[in-house]
Amino acid sequence: MNNVIIQKVRQVVADMLAIAVERVPLKSPLADCEKWDSLNHLRTILALEEEFQVHFSAEEIEKMDSVEALASKLGGEGALLQ
């Protein structure tokens, strides 16, 4: 998995939650993060769609529960790295 994508995803999550990037887990469920809730989940998905120029389906949004899952989706779609 592309480390650049992983770091960008972690940074977006950290920005959305207003926490340090080091506090964003790679494999643990994002629900374990402080301040994580359904609204921040959707805000994060929207920010990632904008950053990477991709679209998540409703089913994908429901399954995107970790940085690893998000990065896997973004790296597998030929995402644009800005």
Chimera marker file (.cmm) of the C-alpha trace (Angstrom):
<marker_set name="trace">
<marker id="1" x="0.000" y="0.000" z="0.000" r="1" g="1" b="0" radius="0.5"/>
<marker id="2" x="1.254" y="3.449" z="-0.907" r="1" g="1" b="0" radius="0.5"/>
<marker id="3" x="2.671" y="5.289" z="2.140" r="1" g="1" b="0" radius="0.5"/>
<marker id="4" x="1.928" y="8.674" z="0.565" r="1" g="1" b="0" radius="0.5"/>
<marker id="5" x="-1.752" y="7.782" z="0.351" r="1" g="1" b="0" radius="0.5"/>
<marker id="6" x="-1.776" y="6.448" z="3.908" r="1" g="1" b="0" radius="0.5"/>
<marker id="7" x="-0.219" y="9.656" z="5.226" r="1" g="1" b="0" radius="0.5"/>
<marker id="8" x="-2.647" y="11.844" z="3.263" r="1" g="1" b="0" radius="0.5"/>
<marker id="9" x="-5.607" y="9.859" z="4.592" r="1" g="1" b="0" radius="0.5"/>
<marker id="10" x="-4.309" y="10.104" z="8.166" r="1" g="1" b="0" radius="0.5"/>
<marker id="11" x="-3.819" y="13.859" z="7.722" r="1" g="1" b="0" radius="0.5"/>
<marker id="12" x="-7.351" y="14.361" z="6.391" r="1" g="1" b="0" radius="0.5"/>
<marker id="13" x="-8.784" y="12.379" z="9.311" r="1" g="1" b="0" radius="0.5"/>
<marker id="14" x="-6.665" y="14.360" z="11.774" r="1" g="1" b="0" radius="0.5"/>
<marker id="15" x="-7.782" y="17.642" z="10.210" r="1" g="1" b="0" radius="0.5"/>
<marker id="16" x="-11.454" y="16.639" z="10.329" r="1" g="1" b="0" radius="0.5"/>
<marker id="17" x="-11.168" y="15.652" z="14.001" r="1" g="1" b="0" radius="0.5"/>
<marker id="18" x="-8.802" y="18.481" z="14.960" r="1" g="1" b="0" radius="0.5"/>
<marker id="19" x="-6.347" y="16.018" z="16.528" r="1" g="1" b="0" radius="0.5"/>
<marker id="20" x="-2.666" y="15.235" z="15.971" r="1" g="1" b="0" radius="0.5"/>
<marker id="21" x="-2.011" y="12.919" z="13.049" r="1" g="1" b="0" radius="0.5"/>
<marker id="22" x="-0.119" y="10.588" z="15.401" r="1" g="1" b="0" radius="0.5"/>
<marker id="23" x="-3.412" y="9.912" z="17.207" r="1" g="1" b="0" radius="0.5"/>
<marker id="24" x="-5.049" y="8.537" z="14.052" r="1" g="1" b="0" radius="0.5"/>
<marker id="25" x="-4.676" y="4.736" z="14.046" r="1" g="1" b="0" radius="0.5"/>
<marker id="26" x="-3.776" y="2.849" z="10.891" r="1" g="1" b="0" radius="0.5"/>
<marker id="27" x="-5.588" y="-0.444" z="11.446" r="1" g="1" b="0" radius="0.5"/>
<marker id="28" x="-7.833" y="0.122" z="14.445" r="1" g="1" b="0" radius="0.5"/>
<marker id="29" x="-11.404" y="1.184" z="13.764" r="1" g="1" b="0" radius="0.5"/>
<marker id="30" x="-11.735" y="4.930" z="13.399" r="1" g="1" b="0" radius="0.5"/>
<marker id="31" x="-14.614" y="4.659" z="15.844" r="1" g="1" b="0" radius="0.5"/>
<marker id="32" x="-11.892" y="4.259" z="18.491" r="1" g="1" b="0" radius="0.5"/>
<marker id="33" x="-10.621" y="7.783" z="17.732" r="1" g="1" b="0" radius="0.5"/>
<marker id="34" x="-11.591" y="10.587" z="20.022" r="1" g="1" b="0" radius="0.5"/>
<marker id="35" x="-14.254" y="12.821" z="18.474" r="1" g="1" b="0" radius="0.5"/>
<marker id="36" x="-15.210" y="10.171" z="15.873" r="1" g="1" b="0" radius="0.5"/>
<marker id="37" x="-18.922" y="10.045" z="15.158" r="1" g="1" b="0" radius="0.5"/>
<marker id="38" x="-21.191" y="9.571" z="12.161" r="1" g="1" b="0" radius="0.5"/>
<marker id="39" x="-21.020" y="13.235" z="11.171" r="1" g="1" b="0" radius="0.5"/>
<marker id="40" x="-17.219" y="13.257" z="11.200" r="1" g="1" b="0" radius="0.5"/>
<marker id="41" x="-17.270" y="10.006" z="9.247" r="1" g="1" b="0" radius="0.5"/>
<marker id="42" x="-19.247" y="11.688" z="6.459" r="1" g="1" b="0" radius="0.5"/>
<marker id="43" x="-17.168" y="14.867" z="6.620" r="1" g="1" b="0" radius="0.5"/>
<marker id="44" x="-14.013" y="12.767" z="6.263" r="1" g="1" b="0" radius="0.5"/>
<marker id="45" x="-15.411" y="10.837" z="3.304" r="1" g="1" b="0" radius="0.5"/>
<marker id="46" x="-16.357" y="14.093" z="1.563" r="1" g="1" b="0" radius="0.5"/>
<marker id="47" x="-12.907" y="15.565" z="2.215" r="1" g="1" b="0" radius="0.5"/>
<marker id="48" x="-11.224" y="12.426" z="0.842" r="1" g="1" b="0" radius="0.5"/>
<marker id="49" x="-13.447" y="12.442" z="-2.250" r="1" g="1" b="0" radius="0.5"/>
<marker id="50" x="-12.382" y="16.022" z="-2.911" r="1" g="1" b="0" radius="0.5"/>
<marker id="51" x="-8.682" y="15.433" z="-2.152" r="1" g="1" b="0" radius="0.5"/>
<marker id="52" x="-8.386" y="12.301" z="-4.297" r="1" g="1" b="0" radius="0.5"/>
<marker id="53" x="-11.033" y="13.063" z="-6.936" r="1" g="1" b="0" radius="0.5"/>
<marker id="54" x="-12.897" y="9.788" z="-6.304" r="1" g="1" b="0" radius="0.5"/>
<marker id="55" x="-16.420" y="8.820" z="-5.340" r="1" g="1" b="0" radius="0.5"/>
<marker id="56" x="-17.432" y="6.399" z="-2.601" r="1" g="1" b="0" radius="0.5"/>
<marker id="57" x="-20.694" y="4.476" z="-2.995" r="1" g="1" b="0" radius="0.5"/>
<marker id="58" x="-23.054" y="4.240" z="-0.023" r="1" g="1" b="0" radius="0.5"/>
<marker id="59" x="-21.915" y="0.650" z="0.530" r="1" g="1" b="0" radius="0.5"/>
<marker id="60" x="-18.256" y="1.695" z="0.493" r="1" g="1" b="0" radius="0.5"/>
<marker id="61" x="-18.879" y="4.541" z="2.921" r="1" g="1" b="0" radius="0.5"/>
<marker id="62" x="-20.384" y="2.091" z="5.369" r="1" g="1" b="0" radius="0.5"/>
<marker id="63" x="-17.359" y="-0.238" z="5.094" r="1" g="1" b="0" radius="0.5"/>
<marker id="64" x="-14.682" y="2.463" z="5.363" r="1" g="1" b="0" radius="0.5"/>
<marker id="65" x="-13.954" y="2.053" z="9.043" r="1" g="1" b="0" radius="0.5"/>
<marker id="66" x="-10.158" y="2.439" z="9.193" r="1" g="1" b="0" radius="0.5"/>
<marker id="67" x="-7.331" y="4.384" z="7.593" r="1" g="1" b="0" radius="0.5"/>
<marker id="68" x="-6.154" y="1.113" z="6.080" r="1" g="1" b="0" radius="0.5"/>
<marker id="69" x="-9.558" y="0.507" z="4.413" r="1" g="1" b="0" radius="0.5"/>
<marker id="70" x="-9.715" y="4.074" z="3.118" r="1" g="1" b="0" radius="0.5"/>
<marker id="71" x="-6.169" y="4.010" z="1.762" r="1" g="1" b="0" radius="0.5"/>
<marker id="72" x="-6.793" y="0.649" z="0.116" r="1" g="1" b="0" radius="0.5"/>
<marker id="73" x="-9.797" y="2.063" z="-1.758" r="1" g="1" b="0" radius="0.5"/>
<marker id="74" x="-7.968" y="5.230" z="-2.743" r="1" g="1" b="0" radius="0.5"/>
<marker id="75" x="-4.802" y="3.459" z="-3.855" r="1" g="1" b="0" radius="0.5"/>
<marker id="76" x="-6.707" y="0.870" z="-5.848" r="1" g="1" b="0" radius="0.5"/>
<marker id="77" x="-8.619" y="3.397" z="-7.913" r="1" g="1" b="0" radius="0.5"/>
<marker id="78" x="-5.680" y="5.171" z="-9.493" r="1" g="1" b="0" radius="0.5"/>
<marker id="79" x="-6.322" y="8.101" z="-7.215" r="1" g="1" b="0" radius="0.5"/>
<marker id="80" x="-4.859" y="11.448" z="-8.133" r="1" g="1" b="0" radius="0.5"/>
<marker id="81" x="-2.171" y="12.473" z="-5.694" r="1" g="1" b="0" radius="0.5"/>
<marker id="82" x="-2.125" y="16.201" z="-5.319" r="1" g="1" b="0" radius="0.5"/>
<link id1="1" id2="2" r="1" g="1" b="0" radius="0.2"/>
<link id1="2" id2="3" r="1" g="1" b="0" radius="0.2"/>
<link id1="3" id2="4" r="1" g="1" b="0" radius="0.2"/>
<link id1="4" id2="5" r="1" g="1" b="0" radius="0.2"/>
<link id1="5" id2="6" r="1" g="1" b="0" radius="0.2"/>
<link id1="6" id2="7" r="1" g="1" b="0" radius="0.2"/>
<link id1="7" id2="8" r="1" g="1" b="0" radius="0.2"/>
<link id1="8" id2="9" r="1" g="1" b="0" radius="0.2"/>
<link id1="9" id2="10" r="1" g="1" b="0" radius="0.2"/>
<link id1="10" id2="11" r="1" g="1" b="0" radius="0.2"/>
<link id1="11" id2="12" r="1" g="1" b="0" radius="0.2"/>
<link id1="12" id2="13" r="1" g="1" b="0" radius="0.2"/>
<link id1="13" id2="14" r="1" g="1" b="0" radius="0.2"/>
<link id1="14" id2="15" r="1" g="1" b="0" radius="0.2"/>
<link id1="15" id2="16" r="1" g="1" b="0" radius="0.2"/>
<link id1="16" id2="17" r="1" g="1" b="0" radius="0.2"/>
<link id1="17" id2="18" r="1" g="1" b="0" radius="0.2"/>
<link id1="18" id2="19" r="1" g="1" b="0" radius="0.2"/>
<link id1="19" id2="20" r="1" g="1" b="0" radius="0.2"/>
<link id1="20" id2="21" r="1" g="1" b="0" radius="0.2"/>
<link id1="21" id2="22" r="1" g="1" b="0" radius="0.2"/>
<link id1="22" id2="23" r="1" g="1" b="0" radius="0.2"/>
<link id1="23" id2="24" r="1" g="1" b="0" radius="0.2"/>
<link id1="24" id2="25" r="1" g="1" b="0" radius="0.2"/>
<link id1="25" id2="26" r="1" g="1" b="0" radius="0.2"/>
<link id1="26" id2="27" r="1" g="1" b="0" radius="0.2"/>
<link id1="27" id2="28" r="1" g="1" b="0" radius="0.2"/>
<link id1="28" id2="29" r="1" g="1" b="0" radius="0.2"/>
<link id1="29" id2="30" r="1" g="1" b="0" radius="0.2"/>
<link id1="30" id2="31" r="1" g="1" b="0" radius="0.2"/>
<link id1="31" id2="32" r="1" g="1" b="0" radius="0.2"/>
<link id1="32" id2="33" r="1" g="1" b="0" radius="0.2"/>
<link id1="33" id2="34" r="1" g="1" b="0" radius="0.2"/>
<link id1="34" id2="35" r="1" g="1" b="0" radius="0.2"/>
<link id1="35" id2="36" r="1" g="1" b="0" radius="0.2"/>
<link id1="36" id2="37" r="1" g="1" b="0" radius="0.2"/>
<link id1="37" id2="38" r="1" g="1" b="0" radius="0.2"/>
<link id1="38" id2="39" r="1" g="1" b="0" radius="0.2"/>
<link id1="39" id2="40" r="1" g="1" b="0" radius="0.2"/>
<link id1="40" id2="41" r="1" g="1" b="0" radius="0.2"/>
<link id1="41" id2="42" r="1" g="1" b="0" radius="0.2"/>
<link id1="42" id2="43" r="1" g="1" b="0" radius="0.2"/>
<link id1="43" id2="44" r="1" g="1" b="0" radius="0.2"/>
<link id1="44" id2="45" r="1" g="1" b="0" radius="0.2"/>
<link id1="45" id2="46" r="1" g="1" b="0" radius="0.2"/>
<link id1="46" id2="47" r="1" g="1" b="0" radius="0.2"/>
<link id1="47" id2="48" r="1" g="1" b="0" radius="0.2"/>
<link id1="48" id2="49" r="1" g="1" b="0" radius="0.2"/>
<link id1="49" id2="50" r="1" g="1" b="0" radius="0.2"/>
<link id1="50" id2="51" r="1" g="1" b="0" radius="0.2"/>
<link id1="51" id2="52" r="1" g="1" b="0" radius="0.2"/>
<link id1="52" id2="53" r="1" g="1" b="0" radius="0.2"/>
<link id1="53" id2="54" r="1" g="1" b="0" radius="0.2"/>
<link id1="54" id2="55" r="1" g="1" b="0" radius="0.2"/>
<link id1="55" id2="56" r="1" g="1" b="0" radius="0.2"/>
<link id1="56" id2="57" r="1" g="1" b="0" radius="0.2"/>
<link id1="57" id2="58" r="1" g="1" b="0" radius="0.2"/>
<link id1="58" id2="59" r="1" g="1" b="0" radius="0.2"/>
<link id1="59" id2="60" r="1" g="1" b="0" radius="0.2"/>
<link id1="60" id2="61" r="1" g="1" b="0" radius="0.2"/>
<link id1="61" id2="62" r="1" g="1" b="0" radius="0.2"/>
<link id1="62" id2="63" r="1" g="1" b="0" radius="0.2"/>
<link id1="63" id2="64" r="1" g="1" b="0" radius="0.2"/>
<link id1="64" id2="65" r="1" g="1" b="0" radius="0.2"/>
<link id1="65" id2="66" r="1" g="1" b="0" radius="0.2"/>
<link id1="66" id2="67" r="1" g="1" b="0" radius="0.2"/>
<link id1="67" id2="68" r="1" g="1" b="0" radius="0.2"/>
<link id1="68" id2="69" r="1" g="1" b="0" radius="0.2"/>
<link id1="69" id2="70" r="1" g="1" b="0" radius="0.2"/>
<link id1="70" id2="71" r="1" g="1" b="0" radius="0.2"/>
<link id1="71" id2="72" r="1" g="1" b="0" radius="0.2"/>
<link id1="72" id2="73" r="1" g="1" b="0" radius="0.2"/>
<link id1="73" id2="74" r="1" g="1" b="0" radius="0.2"/>
<link id1="74" id2="75" r="1" g="1" b="0" radius="0.2"/>
<link id1="75" id2="76" r="1" g="1" b="0" radius="0.2"/>
<link id1="76" id2="77" r="1" g="1" b="0" radius="0.2"/>
<link id1="77" id2="78" r="1" g="1" b="0" radius="0.2"/>
<link id1="78" id2="79" r="1" g="1" b="0" radius="0.2"/>
<link id1="79" id2="80" r="1" g="1" b="0" radius="0.2"/>
<link id1="80" id2="81" r="1" g="1" b="0" radius="0.2"/>
<link id1="81" id2="82" r="1" g="1" b="0" radius="0.2"/>
</marker_set>
